Amino acid sequence: MNWGGKTRESVVASAAASPRAVATVAAPAASERNVRQSHGMKDFLWLISDAQHGRILDLGPVWQSTVNFFIERGFRVSTEDVLRSWKEFLGEEEQRLRSAPVGSEAAPLSPDVLAEKFLETALQYSPENFHGVLAWDLCDYFDKALMTRIVSRLYDLLRPGGAVLALFHSRHPERFHPYRIMDRDSVELIAAPPPTPHERIFQNREILNLFGQFRSSKTFVGRDQIREGLFLK
C-alpha cells in the first residue's frame, strides 16, 4: 500500500460511547506521568480519519481520556480488557481442576483447547464491525495458541481498510503498563501489576508473519525499546 497516498483530512460525525465503556480508571497525577511519543498512533488516526460514524475497539482497560479522545472525533468506542479477562479465565480453569473429585479424570486442557474455550466468550462482535483496533502490547503476554487466534479474530472484526495498532517490546519490560491516549501522537504508560507474565520478545519477521493476513504493515522503532506495528486490512 502507498501509505502516503491518502489525503490527510479528518471527518467528524456525532457519536456516543459504547455501553462497554462504563467503568473508568482514574489517571495518575501529572507529576507521576510517563509519556511516550507515538508515531504509530499518529498514522493510525490518519488511516481511520475518513470513517463516517467510525467504531474503535480498545483492548486495554477503560480510560476516560481515551474514550473522550475518540468521541470528540466522531467515533464510538468499545473497550474490552482482554488480558484481564484471560487472567480471570485461567483462574477459573485452575479452580475447576482443584475442585475436581479425587480420582476423577479431570486434566488440564491443552493450550489450543484453552484458547478456543476462551474465545467462545471473548471478542464477541459482528464481523467487520470496527474501523480500528488498539491492541497495545497484548501479543507479548499471550501464549502462541491464543495469540494467533486473537490476531485472526481481530482481522475478522475489522472492516476492509481498517487498521490495528500493536506494540512489541524488544526486551522484557521491568514493569507492566496499560496505555491511555493523551493526544494525537502521545500515549501515557500507567504502571500496574501484570495480570500475566510477559511471554516473549518478537523479532520483526515474527511480527510480520503473525499479521500475515493483513495486506500492508508498517513498523516504528522507538528509543524506549518498544516497536510499534500498524497493520492494514
C-alpha positions, 0 to 999 in steps of 0.5 A: 500500500502507498501509505502516503497516498491518502489525503490527510483530512479528518471527518467528524460525525456525532457519536456516543460511547459504547455501553462497554465503556462504563467503568473508568480508571482514574489517571495518575497525577501529572507529576507521576506521568510517563509519556511516550511519543507515538508515531504509530498512533499518529498514522493510525488516526490518519488511516481511520480519519475518513470513517463516517460514524467510525467504531474503535475497539480498545483492548486495554482497560477503560480510560476516560481520556481515551474514550473522550479522545475518540468521541470528540472525533466522531467515533464510538468506542468499545473497550474490552480488557482482554488480558484481564479477562484471560487472567480471570479465565485461567483462574477459573480453569485452575479452580475447576481442576482443584475442585475436581473429585479425587480420582476423577479424570479431570486434566488440564486442557491443552493450550489450543483447547484453552484458547478456543474455550476462551474465545467462545466468550471473548471478542464477541462482535459482528464481523467487520464491525470496527474501523480500528483496533488498539491492541497495545502490547497484548501479543507479548503476554499471550501464549502462541495458541491464543495469540494467533487466534486473537490476531485472526479474530481481530482481522475478522472484526475489522472492516476492509481498510481498517487498521490495528495498532500493536506494540512489541517490546524488544526486551522484557519490560521491568514493569507492566503498563496499560496505555491511555491516549493523551493526544494525537501522537502521545500515549501515557504508560500507567504502571500496574501489576501484570495480570500475566507474565510477559511471554516473549520478545518478537523479532520483526519477521515474527511480527510480520508473519503473525499479521500475515493476513493483513495486506500492508504493515508498517513498523516504528522503532522507538528509543524506549525499546518498544516497536510499534506495528500498524497493520492494514486490512 
